[in-house]
Amino acid sequence: MTEYAVKTPPQHGSWADYLDVWRTADQIDTFTHAWVFDHFYPLVGDRVGTCLESWTMLSALAQATSRIRIGSMVNGMHYRHPAVTAAAAGTLDIISGGRFALGLGAGWFEPESEAYGIELGTISERMDRFDEGVEVIVSLLSNDTTTFAGKYYRLTDARCEPKGVQRPHPPIVIGGTGRKRTMRTAARYAQQWDALFLDSPEAFTEVNEVMNSHCADIGRDPVEITRSVHLAWADGADPGQLAEEAAGYAAAGADQIVFSMRGPYRAASLEPLANALIANRG
């Protein structure tokens, strides 16, 4: 059965509103996941506006909820050393009682990197670093010690304790539709792959087949990877229309539909959408 998720990009909003949305979603069984994003500048609207930090938010939101699965869709690899990310992931999985999923991406938003002096690199460099980082994180969260010698990261008998509740590690979620590199890495490591925003269910079908092909290349059963896609959820959008859009992507093979709120963040909008999704299922 298709899963439905709520995403609250922490931009141009208040903590009180985000908290209200998450607490409400936690009480509505139709929604199985809730996500934030990992950025320091808003991605839309006024770039000088507010943008809350994702890991800090998730620690608080984990305590404010009890059922819904949580995570950031997705964390930029270049923002933090992978050992730091692994340690944070293990801790957050414990705080949440095993409800955490670790979203990972190569990074792309140049204004942040330029402003903070965080090296982003060329697309090829980003992907090389991403591949190394994912391997390091998975190893740290799965093995007693990790020794790794790469171009970007070097670890010697490195430990990550505690590792978290879920075994062998919290689910890895990789986002992006880069067909040659991103999706190949997802096929190798991810328990969930997210296609972000697409133009149509037909576009999802196309990239979904690319993922299946990468799985075949490495001998992995494609059903092991949950497939998700984003839908933009504008304030005042018709719940019935959103439910119909979601049904189209579900028919195309999406296992999870992520409704990404555009703000303002109104908890009262969740129940009408949930009712429309249930009605559309028949």
Backbone bond lengths (Angstrom), bond angles and torsions (degrees), N, CA, C in turn:
res aa  C-N    CA-C-N  psi(-1)  N-CA   C-N-CA  omega(-1)  CA-C   N-CA-C  phi
1 M - - - 1.460 - - 1.534 110.04 -
2 T 1.308 116.00 140.95 1.458 121.03 -178.90 1.523 111.40 -64.06
3 E 1.344 115.21 136.76 1.459 121.37 174.98 1.525 109.45 -94.57
4 Y 1.323 115.44 150.88 1.464 120.72 177.46 1.525 109.25 -124.06
5 A 1.325 114.97 135.40 1.457 121.29 -176.91 1.518 110.46 -126.62
6 V 1.319 115.05 153.51 1.461 122.87 174.20 1.523 108.08 -110.21
7 K 1.322 116.68 135.81 1.467 120.80 175.23 1.521 109.19 -122.65
8 T 1.327 115.40 130.45 1.465 121.00 176.94 1.523 108.43 -116.38
9 P 1.326 119.03 86.86 1.462 119.79 174.84 1.533 108.76 -55.84
10 P 1.330 118.51 121.94 1.470 120.01 -170.57 1.525 113.52 -79.36
11 Q 1.314 115.96 56.78 1.459 122.17 -177.90 1.532 109.65 -124.96
12 H 1.339 115.44 139.12 1.474 121.09 175.88 1.528 112.73 55.24
13 G 1.312 117.39 35.52 1.453 120.50 179.08 1.513 110.93 -140.82
14 S 1.320 116.01 178.41 1.461 121.06 -179.65 1.522 110.05 -109.91
15 W 1.326 115.24 151.30 1.459 120.04 176.55 1.524 110.82 -57.55
16 A 1.307 117.44 -40.15 1.464 120.69 -179.19 1.526 111.18 -59.35
17 D 1.329 117.15 -39.74 1.464 120.35 -179.74 1.527 111.39 -70.40
18 Y 1.346 117.31 -44.27 1.465 119.70 177.90 1.526 110.16 -58.98
19 L 1.317 115.92 -45.54 1.461 120.96 -179.06 1.524 110.98 -61.02
20 D 1.302 116.87 -41.78 1.463 121.35 179.87 1.523 110.92 -63.85
21 V 1.338 116.84 -42.79 1.465 120.82 178.65 1.521 110.62 -61.68
22 W 1.320 117.01 -46.80 1.465 120.03 -177.32 1.526 111.70 -66.57
23 R 1.304 117.49 -42.32 1.462 119.47 178.47 1.523 111.14 -63.04
24 T 1.317 116.16 -37.37 1.464 120.06 178.13 1.522 110.85 -68.29
25 A 1.335 117.18 -45.35 1.466 120.97 178.48 1.523 111.24 -59.68
26 D 1.318 116.37 -36.12 1.461 121.36 -179.54 1.526 111.74 -63.57
27 Q 1.324 116.52 -23.88 1.467 121.60 -178.84 1.526 113.14 -93.92
28 I 1.334 116.87 -3.53 1.468 121.15 -178.14 1.524 108.36 -112.05
29 D 1.309 117.42 108.52 1.461 121.48 -172.83 1.524 113.35 -62.04
30 T 1.318 117.37 -21.79 1.470 120.35 179.81 1.525 111.26 -59.54
31 F 1.313 117.20 -32.28 1.463 121.50 -179.09 1.527 109.43 -94.48
32 T 1.332 115.45 121.43 1.467 120.85 -176.86 1.521 113.05 -97.78
33 H 1.333 117.61 -23.42 1.460 122.13 -176.37 1.526 110.42 -136.10
34 A 1.317 115.30 154.79 1.461 121.83 170.59 1.527 107.82 -136.12
35 W 1.324 115.76 136.23 1.465 121.91 -173.77 1.527 111.14 -128.16
36 V 1.329 115.12 153.82 1.460 122.54 164.87 1.526 107.05 -119.27
37 F 1.349 118.52 -173.93 1.467 119.33 169.05 1.518 109.21 -121.40
38 D 1.330 115.96 168.71 1.461 122.55 -175.80 1.525 109.83 -113.92
39 H 1.329 115.57 85.82 1.464 121.65 176.55 1.517 108.51 -144.02
40 F 1.319 115.16 165.59 1.463 121.48 -178.78 1.525 112.31 -114.05
41 Y 1.327 116.25 -16.63 1.456 123.43 173.28 1.529 108.03 -117.59
42 P 1.331 118.14 148.06 1.462 119.34 172.78 1.532 111.03 -59.59
43 L 1.314 115.99 144.75 1.469 120.61 178.78 1.516 111.94 -89.40
44 V 1.321 117.61 -22.41 1.461 121.74 179.28 1.522 108.99 -129.28
45 G 1.313 115.54 156.05 1.454 119.95 177.89 1.516 112.14 73.14
46 D 1.303 116.04 -146.49 1.458 123.07 -175.84 1.524 110.60 -69.99
47 R 1.340 117.06 114.88 1.459 120.92 -179.62 1.532 112.01 -69.48
48 V 1.320 117.00 -13.21 1.459 120.98 178.08 1.534 110.56 -89.93
49 G 1.321 116.29 -2.43 1.457 120.70 -177.88 1.514 112.98 -73.00
50 T 1.321 115.20 -179.96 1.458 121.24 -175.74 1.525 111.87 -77.10
51 C 1.338 115.15 148.99 1.466 121.49 176.77 1.528 107.29 -153.69
52 L 1.318 117.16 109.15 1.457 121.21 -177.79 1.527 111.08 -76.98
53 E 1.334 115.74 150.35 1.465 122.13 -177.66 1.528 110.12 -79.01
54 S 1.327 116.07 134.62 1.463 120.79 -165.96 1.526 114.37 -70.76
55 W 1.324 118.61 -46.06 1.460 119.92 -175.84 1.526 111.41 -64.92
56 T 1.332 116.39 -39.47 1.458 119.99 177.44 1.524 110.19 -62.75
57 M 1.341 115.68 -44.08 1.463 120.21 177.19 1.521 111.70 -58.30
58 L 1.330 115.95 -47.58 1.459 119.67 -174.51 1.523 112.23 -63.92
59 S 1.326 117.42 -35.07 1.462 119.42 177.50 1.523 110.68 -61.02
60 A 1.332 115.96 -42.86 1.465 119.65 178.61 1.522 111.43 -71.14
61 L 1.335 117.15 -41.60 1.457 120.61 -178.51 1.525 111.87 -67.68
62 A 1.335 116.77 -29.64 1.462 120.03 175.75 1.519 111.18 -62.52
63 Q 1.325 116.40 -36.30 1.458 121.05 179.15 1.528 112.38 -78.83
64 A 1.321 115.97 -23.97 1.466 120.64 -178.17 1.520 112.51 -85.44
65 T 1.342 117.45 -9.25 1.460 122.48 -178.60 1.525 109.22 -125.14
66 S 1.332 115.91 167.44 1.468 118.71 -178.65 1.521 113.80 -136.76
67 R 1.317 117.84 -18.12 1.467 121.31 -174.05 1.515 113.44 -117.64
68 I 1.309 116.60 -48.48 1.454 121.59 -169.72 1.529 110.89 -67.38
69 R 1.322 116.32 143.32 1.464 120.62 177.23 1.526 108.80 -79.64
70 I 1.337 116.44 147.01 1.458 120.34 -169.82 1.522 111.32 -129.11
71 G 1.330 115.68 158.17 1.455 119.78 175.49 1.512 111.60 173.32
72 S 1.322 114.80 177.06 1.461 122.42 176.28 1.515 108.47 -112.73
73 M 1.296 115.83 129.61 1.470 122.59 -176.40 1.533 107.79 -114.81
74 V 1.344 119.29 92.02 1.451 129.75 -7.25 1.526 109.05 -129.40
75 N 1.346 117.53 172.59 1.457 122.13 179.57 1.526 110.51 -87.90
76 G 1.331 116.26 129.76 1.457 120.73 178.02 1.518 110.96 -71.56
77 M 1.323 117.54 123.68 1.461 121.28 -175.84 1.523 112.19 -61.02
78 H 1.338 117.07 -34.45 1.464 119.32 -173.31 1.524 113.28 -77.90
79 Y 1.322 117.94 -9.50 1.465 120.31 -179.16 1.525 112.63 -74.16
80 R 1.335 117.17 -29.30 1.462 121.31 -173.58 1.524 109.95 -142.96
81 H 1.320 116.20 148.23 1.457 119.59 171.56 1.533 108.19 -61.03
82 P 1.325 118.45 140.22 1.467 119.60 -177.08 1.525 113.78 -59.71
83 A 1.332 118.15 -27.08 1.462 119.58 176.67 1.526 110.65 -67.21
84 V 1.333 116.76 -35.87 1.461 120.89 176.63 1.527 109.88 -66.90
85 T 1.327 116.04 -43.30 1.468 120.36 178.28 1.522 111.14 -62.01
86 A 1.335 116.92 -42.94 1.462 120.36 179.88 1.525 111.19 -62.89
87 A 1.328 116.63 -42.93 1.462 120.07 179.73 1.524 111.13 -63.46
88 A 1.328 116.25 -42.25 1.465 120.28 178.27 1.520 110.73 -64.49
89 A 1.331 116.68 -39.35 1.462 120.59 -179.23 1.526 111.37 -64.64
90 G 1.329 116.99 -44.29 1.453 119.98 178.31 1.516 112.10 -61.21
91 T 1.331 115.59 -42.78 1.461 120.14 179.45 1.523 111.58 -64.85
92 L 1.335 116.45 -44.95 1.463 119.68 -177.95 1.525 111.62 -68.06
93 D 1.324 117.04 -30.90 1.460 119.04 176.71 1.528 110.34 -65.53
94 I 1.317 116.65 -35.42 1.465 120.52 176.67 1.526 110.62 -70.20
95 I 1.329 116.74 -47.61 1.466 120.94 -179.21 1.526 111.11 -57.67
96 S 1.338 116.26 -37.85 1.468 120.90 -176.79 1.524 113.16 -85.81
97 G 1.326 117.40 -4.00 1.457 119.39 -178.02 1.514 113.17 71.91
98 G 1.344 116.28 33.95 1.463 120.28 177.98 1.509 114.49 81.22
99 R 1.340 116.87 28.76 1.470 120.77 -179.51 1.523 112.44 -108.73
100 F 1.309 118.27 8.74 1.462 121.94 -171.42 1.526 111.66 -94.40
101 A 1.333 115.58 139.47 1.466 122.54 171.12 1.523 107.85 -121.51
102 L 1.333 116.85 136.42 1.460 122.46 -174.62 1.524 110.73 -97.74
103 G 1.326 115.98 103.97 1.456 120.94 176.64 1.517 111.06 -82.67
104 L 1.328 116.97 136.23 1.459 121.97 -177.92 1.525 110.74 -135.40
105 G 1.332 115.31 139.43 1.459 121.62 176.22 1.518 109.66 -145.93
106 A 1.316 116.12 165.50 1.464 120.77 -175.36 1.515 113.11 -78.49
107 G 1.338 117.89 -19.16 1.462 121.55 -176.20 1.518 110.73 95.36
108 W 1.339 115.62 144.38 1.467 118.15 -175.93 1.529 114.22 -155.92
109 F 1.333 118.95 -20.99 1.465 121.28 -168.31 1.531 110.24 -84.13
110 E 1.315 115.60 97.58 1.460 121.27 -171.72 1.528 114.71 -63.22
111 P 1.349 120.55 -39.04 1.471 118.74 -178.08 1.521 114.06 -55.10
112 E 1.317 118.11 -39.47 1.465 120.80 177.80 1.517 111.35 -64.17
113 S 1.317 115.60 -50.21 1.458 119.97 -176.46 1.518 111.58 -61.85
114 E 1.323 116.31 -41.63 1.458 119.95 179.58 1.525 111.13 -65.99
115 A 1.325 117.10 -42.22 1.463 120.82 -177.70 1.525 111.82 -66.28
116 Y 1.327 117.13 -39.02 1.457 121.07 -175.58 1.525 113.37 -93.18
117 G 1.324 117.38 -7.17 1.450 119.56 -177.29 1.517 112.81 71.86
118 I 1.331 116.50 28.93 1.463 121.88 176.35 1.525 107.82 -93.82
119 E 1.316 116.76 118.23 1.465 120.02 -175.05 1.526 110.55 -66.31
120 L 1.317 115.31 124.71 1.455 121.37 177.77 1.522 110.76 -97.85
121 G 1.322 116.73 -46.38 1.455 120.55 177.22 1.511 113.32 85.31
122 T 1.321 114.93 176.34 1.456 121.15 176.08 1.527 109.49 -70.99
123 I 1.312 115.93 167.68 1.464 119.07 179.20 1.524 110.67 -59.04
124 S 1.332 116.80 -41.41 1.461 120.03 178.81 1.525 111.44 -62.78
125 E 1.330 116.37 -42.76 1.467 120.35 178.76 1.524 111.08 -65.22
126 R 1.319 116.97 -40.47 1.465 120.35 178.67 1.526 110.81 -59.71
127 M 1.325 115.42 -43.77 1.456 118.92 -176.68 1.523 111.43 -71.14
128 D 1.332 117.37 -37.63 1.466 119.57 176.31 1.529 110.11 -61.68
129 R 1.324 116.09 -45.53 1.462 120.87 178.95 1.532 110.59 -64.30
130 F 1.325 116.04 -39.81 1.463 120.60 179.67 1.520 111.08 -62.00
131 D 1.321 116.99 -46.96 1.461 120.39 179.66 1.528 110.93 -57.98
132 E 1.332 116.05 -45.33 1.460 119.60 178.54 1.529 110.67 -62.72
133 G 1.322 115.73 -45.66 1.457 120.21 -176.33 1.514 113.07 -62.29
134 V 1.322 116.98 -43.14 1.467 120.02 179.18 1.526 110.01 -62.75
135 E 1.330 116.67 -43.99 1.464 119.96 179.07 1.527 111.27 -59.78
136 V 1.329 116.34 -42.62 1.466 120.84 -179.98 1.528 110.77 -64.30
137 I 1.327 117.04 -46.93 1.467 121.07 -178.01 1.523 111.33 -61.72
138 V 1.321 117.09 -46.89 1.464 120.40 -179.70 1.525 110.28 -61.36
139 S 1.320 116.74 -41.54 1.462 119.90 179.59 1.524 111.64 -65.35
140 L 1.331 117.26 -45.67 1.463 120.76 -179.59 1.524 112.05 -60.83
141 L 1.324 116.79 -36.38 1.462 121.16 -178.14 1.527 113.29 -85.08
142 S 1.342 116.62 -5.30 1.462 120.52 -175.69 1.525 113.40 -117.17
143 N 1.329 117.36 -32.06 1.461 122.11 -171.67 1.527 111.78 -112.00
144 D 1.339 115.44 159.06 1.465 119.83 178.45 1.521 111.26 -62.82
145 T 1.327 116.27 -45.53 1.464 120.89 177.99 1.520 109.41 -136.73
146 T 1.314 115.51 156.78 1.465 121.91 179.58 1.520 109.52 -131.92
147 T 1.320 115.52 126.57 1.462 122.22 170.49 1.515 107.11 -118.72
148 F 1.306 116.14 127.43 1.468 120.52 -173.91 1.519 108.82 -146.83
149 A 1.323 116.38 134.20 1.461 121.61 177.52 1.517 108.69 -128.11
150 G 1.330 116.37 101.27 1.450 121.43 179.39 1.509 111.30 -124.58
151 K 1.289 116.38 -173.65 1.462 121.43 178.42 1.523 111.27 -73.06
152 Y 1.325 116.97 -35.70 1.460 121.45 -174.10 1.528 113.37 -104.78
153 Y 1.321 116.85 -27.91 1.461 120.04 -175.60 1.521 110.61 -134.82
154 R 1.339 115.15 141.06 1.457 122.23 176.35 1.528 108.38 -135.43
155 L 1.318 115.84 125.57 1.457 121.66 178.58 1.520 109.12 -131.35
156 T 1.316 116.82 143.89 1.455 122.24 179.75 1.521 109.47 -130.01
157 D 1.311 116.08 115.24 1.470 121.75 -179.52 1.529 111.31 46.31
158 A 1.317 116.37 43.54 1.468 121.63 -175.94 1.521 110.63 -80.10
159 R 1.332 115.39 139.27 1.454 121.85 178.93 1.522 110.72 -112.69
160 C 1.306 115.75 154.71 1.463 122.00 173.72 1.520 107.21 -138.33
161 E 1.306 116.44 100.49 1.460 121.54 -177.89 1.530 109.70 -134.05
162 P 1.302 117.77 136.10 1.465 127.72 -3.59 1.522 110.95 -78.66
163 K 1.305 115.77 156.79 1.456 120.78 -175.68 1.521 113.48 -87.20
164 G 1.284 118.14 -15.92 1.453 120.45 -177.38 1.506 111.68 115.67
165 V 1.315 115.35 -177.99 1.460 122.37 -175.34 1.526 111.57 -88.11
166 Q 1.321 117.45 -42.82 1.461 121.96 -172.68 1.529 110.84 -78.79
167 R 1.311 116.02 143.03 1.460 122.44 179.95 1.526 110.77 -122.42
168 P 1.341 117.68 142.09 1.470 125.53 5.01 1.523 114.22 -75.96
169 H 1.343 116.93 -12.48 1.464 122.59 178.11 1.522 107.49 -169.37
170 P 1.329 119.05 165.10 1.467 119.34 173.56 1.528 110.23 -56.53
171 P 1.326 117.93 146.58 1.465 120.00 179.79 1.525 111.83 -54.38
172 I 1.317 115.32 136.46 1.462 122.12 176.68 1.525 108.19 -93.87
173 V 1.318 116.26 126.54 1.463 122.74 177.95 1.522 107.82 -115.23
174 I 1.311 117.26 120.80 1.466 121.61 179.22 1.519 108.58 -113.84
175 G 1.335 115.30 128.16 1.456 120.44 -177.46 1.513 112.29 -109.68
176 G 1.331 115.75 142.06 1.459 120.91 175.79 1.508 112.23 134.71
177 T 1.332 115.14 158.46 1.467 121.04 -178.57 1.521 112.17 -120.80
178 G 1.321 116.83 24.94 1.460 119.47 172.57 1.515 108.96 -67.01
179 R 1.302 117.40 111.66 1.463 120.98 -166.88 1.521 113.52 -71.60
180 K 1.325 116.78 -32.70 1.462 119.05 -175.08 1.523 112.93 -84.65
181 R 1.327 117.77 -38.40 1.460 120.09 -171.88 1.529 112.57 -114.46
182 T 1.324 117.22 -57.50 1.466 119.73 -175.03 1.523 111.70 -58.73
183 M 1.310 117.01 -48.25 1.459 120.09 -176.59 1.525 111.52 -71.39
184 R 1.313 116.86 -29.43 1.466 119.63 175.26 1.531 110.33 -65.86
185 T 1.330 116.00 -43.31 1.464 119.89 177.67 1.521 110.67 -64.06
186 A 1.336 116.70 -40.09 1.464 120.41 177.54 1.526 111.17 -61.54
187 A 1.322 116.64 -42.00 1.463 120.16 179.69 1.528 110.97 -60.99
188 R 1.303 116.28 -32.61 1.465 120.41 -177.30 1.524 112.74 -80.19
189 Y 1.336 117.05 -40.45 1.462 119.68 -168.69 1.529 115.81 -116.19
190 A 1.319 118.41 -25.75 1.464 120.32 -165.57 1.527 113.30 -82.14
191 Q 1.323 114.32 147.73 1.461 121.46 166.32 1.530 110.37 -95.35
192 Q 1.335 115.63 -16.42 1.465 121.17 175.19 1.518 108.47 -144.18
193 W 1.313 115.87 138.87 1.468 122.02 175.07 1.520 107.91 -121.90
194 D 1.337 115.65 131.97 1.459 120.50 -178.89 1.522 110.43 -113.36
195 A 1.328 115.90 129.54 1.462 121.90 -178.23 1.521 113.19 -89.68
196 L 1.336 117.18 3.96 1.466 122.21 179.74 1.531 110.39 59.47
197 F 1.331 117.24 -140.57 1.467 121.64 -176.25 1.528 109.99 -96.03
198 L 1.326 116.64 127.68 1.458 121.99 178.65 1.521 109.57 -124.05
199 D 1.335 115.44 166.10 1.461 120.59 -176.24 1.525 113.58 -79.29
200 S 1.331 116.72 -26.25 1.463 118.81 -172.84 1.523 110.18 -165.12
201 P 1.340 117.56 162.07 1.459 120.27 172.89 1.528 112.31 -59.04
202 E 1.325 116.35 -32.04 1.467 119.25 178.57 1.524 111.00 -63.64
203 A 1.327 116.14 -37.89 1.466 120.10 176.89 1.523 110.53 -64.97
204 F 1.331 116.09 -36.78 1.463 119.08 177.12 1.524 110.72 -65.59
205 T 1.322 116.97 -43.45 1.462 120.52 178.43 1.521 110.85 -55.77
206 E 1.326 115.88 -41.00 1.466 120.50 -178.25 1.528 111.59 -64.51
207 V 1.336 117.27 -50.48 1.468 118.62 -178.32 1.529 111.09 -71.54
208 N 1.314 117.14 -27.83 1.455 120.51 176.98 1.523 110.67 -62.99
209 E 1.312 116.53 -37.59 1.462 120.46 177.04 1.523 111.31 -67.43
210 V 1.326 116.48 -33.48 1.467 119.72 175.18 1.527 109.87 -62.09
211 M 1.335 116.19 -43.26 1.465 119.44 177.44 1.523 111.06 -61.71
212 N 1.314 117.09 -42.66 1.462 120.16 177.85 1.519 111.18 -60.14
213 S 1.320 116.61 -38.08 1.459 121.14 179.22 1.525 111.32 -65.58
214 H 1.330 116.74 -42.23 1.468 119.78 177.63 1.528 110.67 -63.48
215 C 1.325 116.54 -38.97 1.460 119.83 177.52 1.526 110.82 -62.58
216 A 1.324 116.21 -42.50 1.462 120.31 178.94 1.521 111.12 -62.22
217 D 1.323 116.60 -37.82 1.469 120.91 -178.64 1.525 112.31 -62.45
218 I 1.339 116.83 -32.77 1.468 119.34 -177.70 1.529 112.16 -104.83
219 G 1.325 116.74 3.81 1.455 120.57 177.61 1.514 114.41 74.93
220 R 1.321 117.13 29.50 1.462 120.62 178.98 1.519 110.21 -102.28
221 D 1.321 116.38 139.45 1.457 120.98 176.78 1.528 108.47 -68.86
222 P 1.328 119.09 119.51 1.469 120.79 -176.20 1.520 113.95 -63.48
223 V 1.328 118.11 -22.15 1.465 119.68 -179.38 1.525 111.63 -70.91
224 E 1.328 117.36 -10.59 1.464 120.49 177.82 1.523 112.13 -72.45
225 I 1.324 117.44 -14.83 1.463 121.66 -175.20 1.525 109.81 -108.95
226 T 1.324 116.46 118.19 1.460 121.74 173.09 1.522 108.93 -69.76
227 R 1.325 117.05 134.56 1.469 121.81 -179.37 1.530 108.86 -107.26
228 S 1.323 116.43 127.88 1.465 119.88 179.74 1.517 111.18 -130.33
229 V 1.326 114.79 161.43 1.464 121.61 -179.23 1.524 107.93 -147.60
230 H 1.335 116.29 149.95 1.460 122.04 179.44 1.530 111.34 -92.91
231 L 1.323 115.77 144.59 1.459 122.85 166.70 1.519 108.04 -124.01
232 A 1.324 117.22 131.57 1.459 121.35 177.53 1.522 109.33 -70.98
233 W 1.319 115.98 130.54 1.459 122.54 -177.88 1.525 108.61 -116.32
234 A 1.320 115.81 91.00 1.463 121.19 -179.18 1.518 110.38 -76.49
235 D 1.316 116.08 150.05 1.459 120.78 177.12 1.529 109.38 -60.83
236 G 1.308 116.79 128.79 1.455 121.44 -179.90 1.512 114.72 85.89
237 A 1.338 117.95 2.57 1.464 120.64 179.18 1.525 110.27 -62.81
238 D 1.318 116.25 146.65 1.458 121.66 -179.12 1.530 110.01 -71.19
239 P 1.330 119.33 120.91 1.461 121.20 -178.58 1.526 113.20 -59.26
240 G 1.329 116.45 -37.82 1.454 119.32 179.60 1.514 112.51 -63.23
241 Q 1.330 116.40 -40.63 1.460 120.04 178.71 1.525 110.75 -66.66
242 L 1.332 117.21 -41.37 1.460 120.23 176.81 1.526 110.87 -60.65
243 A 1.327 116.46 -40.89 1.460 120.47 179.40 1.526 111.11 -64.06
244 E 1.329 117.19 -38.34 1.461 120.71 177.76 1.527 111.00 -66.14
245 E 1.337 116.55 -42.01 1.466 119.74 176.70 1.519 110.44 -60.63
246 A 1.325 116.15 -43.71 1.461 120.26 179.65 1.521 111.16 -61.19
247 A 1.326 116.67 -40.39 1.463 120.75 -179.84 1.519 111.20 -62.75
248 G 1.337 116.65 -36.37 1.456 120.18 178.17 1.514 112.15 -62.89
249 Y 1.330 116.44 -42.43 1.464 119.95 179.21 1.524 111.38 -72.09
250 A 1.325 116.63 -35.01 1.459 119.39 176.65 1.525 110.67 -63.02
251 A 1.329 116.55 -41.57 1.462 120.67 178.05 1.520 111.53 -64.56
252 A 1.338 116.26 -27.05 1.465 121.00 179.60 1.523 112.34 -83.51
253 G 1.332 116.85 -4.05 1.459 119.67 175.42 1.509 116.52 116.73
254 A 1.331 118.30 3.35 1.466 120.38 178.99 1.526 110.16 -74.42
255 D 1.325 116.11 129.60 1.460 121.39 178.67 1.524 112.30 -87.42
256 Q 1.333 115.95 -26.24 1.464 120.66 -179.08 1.525 109.48 -138.59
257 I 1.321 116.07 132.58 1.458 122.60 176.36 1.523 107.63 -107.46
258 V 1.330 115.91 123.29 1.463 121.56 -178.63 1.525 108.40 -102.96
259 F 1.317 116.58 111.27 1.462 121.33 178.16 1.525 108.26 -87.37
260 S 1.325 115.24 106.11 1.461 121.48 -175.36 1.524 110.05 -92.76
261 M 1.330 116.07 109.07 1.462 121.25 -176.01 1.525 110.37 -68.79
262 R 1.319 115.65 141.55 1.456 121.39 -178.81 1.533 112.18 -101.56
263 G 1.323 116.95 -4.08 1.453 120.77 179.68 1.527 111.06 79.75
264 P 1.335 115.17 154.13 1.461 125.98 -2.12 1.527 111.70 -64.58
265 Y 1.318 114.80 156.45 1.456 120.83 -171.33 1.527 109.60 -91.68
266 R 1.319 115.39 103.13 1.465 121.04 -173.74 1.530 109.45 -113.51
267 A 1.316 115.94 114.21 1.463 120.42 179.01 1.522 111.90 -61.78
268 A 1.327 116.79 -28.86 1.467 120.40 -178.23 1.522 112.76 -65.76
269 S 1.330 117.90 -15.08 1.467 120.48 -179.10 1.522 112.49 -82.08
270 L 1.326 118.19 -11.94 1.459 120.32 -174.62 1.529 112.90 -72.20
271 E 1.311 117.48 -45.07 1.464 119.69 -176.66 1.527 112.58 -63.41
272 P 1.347 120.12 -43.33 1.469 119.13 176.15 1.525 112.88 -59.69
273 L 1.342 117.15 -38.23 1.460 119.03 177.86 1.522 110.36 -67.28
274 A 1.313 117.41 -43.65 1.461 120.29 178.81 1.526 111.00 -59.20
275 N 1.311 116.93 -42.81 1.471 120.49 179.05 1.524 111.27 -63.17
276 A 1.336 116.45 -39.84 1.467 120.22 179.14 1.525 110.85 -66.52
277 L 1.319 117.20 -38.93 1.463 120.82 178.66 1.523 110.87 -64.81
278 I 1.312 116.53 -41.75 1.469 120.57 178.12 1.528 110.67 -64.67
279 A 1.325 116.31 -44.10 1.468 120.38 -179.92 1.522 111.27 -63.92
280 N 1.318 116.66 -37.26 1.460 120.67 -178.50 1.519 111.60 -69.73
281 R 1.319 116.38 -29.36 1.462 120.08 176.55 1.523 111.05 -67.65
282 G 1.333 116.28 -24.25 1.457 120.19 -178.00 1.516 111.15 81.93
